[in-house]
Each structure stands twice: as structure tokens, then as C-alpha cells.
Amino acid sequence: MAEQLQVMLSLGFMQRALAVGALVSICASLLGVCLVLKRYSMIGDGLSHVGFGALAVATAVGWAPLAVAIPVVLVAAFLLLQLSDSGKIKGDAAIAMLSTGSLALGILVLSRSTSMTTDVNNYLFGSILTMRQEDVWLSIALAFLVLVLFFGFYRKIFLIIFDETFAKAIGEKTRLYQWLLAFLTALTIVLGMRLMGAMLISSLIIFPALSAMRVCKSFRSVCLCAVLISLVCFLAGMVSSFLFATPTSSSIVMANIAVFAVMTLVRRIAQKR
């Protein structure tokens, strides 16, 4: 097994996948904590479907997939916030409308094309091992942007998550920081679609946060624990995928489910004591 791991780490495409996947896992886990606490956990699933629709259209007309998906998903994230704040459409209903509509559009475009292309298939089910070099550098740059903005506005994000009313009362620009959170989420979703695919990206956001909340109490400790869990599950999924020739995204999800089960058991034992 040690020899197989050595071979795995010596492969260039595997090194690129590990670098990008680790950064995406960190971004997704941090934002996942925020989204779960704000009860926006399903926004990841909705935006991933929007991203799939954008990627399908871009691929069908020969445009650069990421160049199209990023602005479209950003607009969708802002639109979801606007609809939720207006009160005319509830948040979960708005997410359902956008996600099902975008998914239907993507399937319709694919049905009119000659065949489902490999690129679209990769974004639907995830295939980080097939990333092109330019996609790798773009993903790394955007992941660092997400992390810089998140930690740069950490206190503001913390404030609007736990007490938005108080933040408004002391004159904080809560609307601006809500847009920032939506912006960071949209970028992370687009980046994560290469790793997990449109069907499974929401698991990368939700599971580490929920697992960390089983055993941690403070916001900072939950964030740190979620990052650690996300990285461990990502590495476990990558290794098992390489060793047993299983799909990478599914392997990562199963690792997250296993950790969540363990954390839940630990919490129950601690409560009984």
C-alpha cells in the first residue's frame, strides 16, 4: 500500500488534483458553517444546478465553461438573496425554482446536442483528475481569493450570522456582507463542481459543518474542526479512489458520512456521561 501511495503522489495530475481539492475543501467547509447557521444549507445544491445549466449552454455553443458559469452563478446567488429578502417568495421555494429550472435547461440543451460531451459529464458527476492546467491555476487563484475575503471580513460575517438585528442597530452594512457571503459561496460552488460534480457539491458544504457541530460549541472551533474534517475526508476519498478505482466524488461523500456517524456517536456518548 505504501508503494501505491508513493506512485499516487508522484503523478503530476494527482498532485494538481490534491492541491486544488484541498483548497476547495477548505473554502467549502468554512462557508458551509456559515450557510448551515444561516439556514441556507440548500443554497449549495441550488447554485450547483444553476452552474450545470450554465456549463451545458457554454459547452454547446463552444464558450469557455468556467468563464460562463462564474458570472451566471454569481447572479443566481444575488437573485436568491433578493427574492428571500423581498418576502414574496420563501428562500427554499426560490432555491427550488432556480435549481429545477436550470437543471431542466441544461438537460434540454444536452438533448439537442449530438451527445453529452466529456466536459459536461465531468461537471455533472465530478472529475478533478481531468482538470486542464489553466483550470488548475484559475481554481487556485479563486480559492485564495475566497479565503482572503473570508478571513479579511471574518468578524463582519460572524456578526451577521449570529445577530443581524444588532449589526443593523450599530450601523453595520449588513446588506453588503450578505452579498459578500453570497459571492464567496457562488465562487466555491463553481470551483467545487470540478471536484464533486453538480449532483454532490452540496455534500462538501454541509457534512463537514454538521460533523463539527456535533462536538464543538464555539464558532471558531466549529470552523477549525470543519476544515480539518473536510481535508481528512477529501484525502481519504482520493486515496480510496486511487486504490480501489472508485469514483472520487462518491468516495469523498462516503468518507464524510462515516465521519458524521462517528461524531454523532461521540456526542451521544458524551451526553450520557
TAWORA-V975485 format. One record per backbone hydrogen bond with DSSP energy under -1.0 kcal/mol. CO is the residue of the C=O (numbers start at 1). NH is the residue of the N-H. E is the energy in kcal/mol with one decimal. If there is no record, write none. Layout:
co->{CO | CO}
nh->{NH | NH}
e->{E | E}
//
This chain:
co->{1 | 2 | 3 | 4 | 5 | 6 | 11 | 12 | 13 | 14 | 15 | 16 | 17 | 18 | 19 | 20 | 21 | 22 | 23 | 24 | 25 | 26 | 27 | 28 | 29 | 30 | 31 | 32 | 33 | 34 | 35 | 40 | 42 | 43 | 44 | 45 | 46 | 47 | 48 | 49 | 50 | 51 | 52 | 53 | 54 | 55 | 56 | 57 | 58 | 64 | 65 | 66 | 68 | 69 | 70 | 71 | 72 | 73 | 74 | 75 | 76 | 77 | 78 | 79 | 80 | 81 | 82 | 90 | 91 | 92 | 93 | 94 | 95 | 96 | 97 | 98 | 99 | 100 | 101 | 102 | 103 | 104 | 105 | 106 | 107 | 108 | 117 | 118 | 119 | 120 | 121 | 122 | 123 | 124 | 127 | 128 | 132 | 133 | 134 | 135 | 136 | 137 | 138 | 139 | 140 | 141 | 142 | 143 | 144 | 145 | 146 | 147 | 148 | 149 | 153 | 154 | 155 | 156 | 157 | 158 | 159 | 163 | 164 | 165 | 166 | 167 | 168 | 172 | 173 | 174 | 175 | 176 | 177 | 178 | 179 | 180 | 181 | 182 | 183 | 184 | 185 | 186 | 187 | 188 | 189 | 192 | 194 | 197 | 200 | 202 | 203 | 206 | 207 | 208 | 209 | 212 | 212 | 218 | 219 | 220 | 221 | 222 | 223 | 224 | 225 | 226 | 227 | 228 | 229 | 230 | 231 | 232 | 233 | 234 | 235 | 236 | 237 | 238 | 239 | 240 | 247 | 248 | 249 | 250 | 251 | 252 | 253 | 254 | 255 | 256 | 257 | 258 | 259 | 260 | 261 | 262 | 263 | 264 | 265 | 266 | 267 | 268 | 269}
nh->{5 | 6 | 7 | 8 | 9 | 10 | 15 | 16 | 17 | 18 | 19 | 20 | 21 | 22 | 23 | 24 | 25 | 26 | 27 | 28 | 29 | 30 | 31 | 32 | 33 | 34 | 35 | 36 | 37 | 38 | 40 | 43 | 46 | 47 | 48 | 49 | 50 | 51 | 52 | 53 | 54 | 55 | 56 | 57 | 58 | 59 | 60 | 61 | 63 | 68 | 69 | 70 | 72 | 73 | 74 | 75 | 76 | 77 | 78 | 79 | 80 | 81 | 82 | 83 | 84 | 85 | 86 | 94 | 95 | 96 | 97 | 98 | 99 | 100 | 101 | 102 | 103 | 104 | 105 | 106 | 107 | 108 | 109 | 110 | 111 | 112 | 121 | 122 | 123 | 124 | 125 | 126 | 198 | 199 | 130 | 131 | 136 | 137 | 138 | 139 | 140 | 141 | 142 | 143 | 144 | 145 | 146 | 147 | 148 | 149 | 150 | 151 | 152 | 153 | 157 | 158 | 159 | 160 | 161 | 162 | 163 | 167 | 168 | 169 | 170 | 172 | 171 | 174 | 177 | 178 | 179 | 180 | 181 | 182 | 183 | 184 | 185 | 186 | 187 | 188 | 189 | 190 | 191 | 192 | 193 | 196 | 127 | 201 | 203 | 206 | 207 | 210 | 211 | 212 | 213 | 215 | 216 | 222 | 223 | 224 | 225 | 226 | 227 | 228 | 229 | 230 | 231 | 232 | 233 | 234 | 235 | 236 | 237 | 238 | 239 | 240 | 241 | 242 | 243 | 244 | 251 | 252 | 253 | 254 | 255 | 256 | 257 | 258 | 259 | 260 | 261 | 262 | 263 | 264 | 265 | 266 | 267 | 268 | 269 | 270 | 271 | 272 | 273}
e->{-2.3 | -2.0 | -2.2 | -2.4 | -2.4 | -1.0 | -2.0 | -2.1 | -2.0 | -2.4 | -2.1 | -2.5 | -2.7 | -2.1 | -1.7 | -2.6 | -2.4 | -2.0 | -2.4 | -2.9 | -2.1 | -2.1 | -2.4 | -2.0 | -1.6 | -1.3 | -2.8 | -2.6 | -2.1 | -1.9 | -3.7 | -2.1 | -2.1 | -2.8 | -1.9 | -1.5 | -1.7 | -2.6 | -2.1 | -2.2 | -2.2 | -2.6 | -2.5 | -2.0 | -2.6 | -2.6 | -2.0 | -1.7 | -2.8 | -1.3 | -2.9 | -2.2 | -1.6 | -2.8 | -2.1 | -2.4 | -2.2 | -2.3 | -2.3 | -2.4 | -2.3 | -1.8 | -2.3 | -2.6 | -2.3 | -2.5 | -1.9 | -2.5 | -2.3 | -2.1 | -2.3 | -2.3 | -2.7 | -2.2 | -1.9 | -2.4 | -2.4 | -2.4 | -2.0 | -2.5 | -2.4 | -2.4 | -2.5 | -2.3 | -2.2 | -1.1 | -2.0 | -2.4 | -2.0 | -1.9 | -2.3 | -2.4 | -2.2 | -1.7 | -1.4 | -1.2 | -2.0 | -2.1 | -2.0 | -2.5 | -2.4 | -2.3 | -2.5 | -2.4 | -2.2 | -1.8 | -2.3 | -2.2 | -2.7 | -2.3 | -2.4 | -2.5 | -2.1 | -1.8 | -2.6 | -2.5 | -1.9 | -2.1 | -1.5 | -1.8 | -2.5 | -1.9 | -2.1 | -2.0 | -1.8 | -2.6 | -1.3 | -1.9 | -1.6 | -2.0 | -2.1 | -1.9 | -2.1 | -2.2 | -2.6 | -2.6 | -2.2 | -2.4 | -2.1 | -2.2 | -2.4 | -2.1 | -2.3 | -2.8 | -1.3 | -3.3 | -2.3 | -1.4 | -1.2 | -2.4 | -1.7 | -2.4 | -2.8 | -2.3 | -2.0 | -1.0 | -2.1 | -2.3 | -2.3 | -2.5 | -2.6 | -2.6 | -2.1 | -2.2 | -2.8 | -2.6 | -2.4 | -2.5 | -2.7 | -2.2 | -2.6 | -2.6 | -2.5 | -2.4 | -2.6 | -2.5 | -2.1 | -2.1 | -2.7 | -2.5 | -2.1 | -2.1 | -2.1 | -2.4 | -1.8 | -2.0 | -2.4 | -2.2 | -2.1 | -2.5 | -2.2 | -2.1 | -2.8 | -2.3 | -2.0 | -2.5 | -2.2 | -2.0 | -2.3 | -2.3 | -2.4 | -1.9 | -1.7}
//
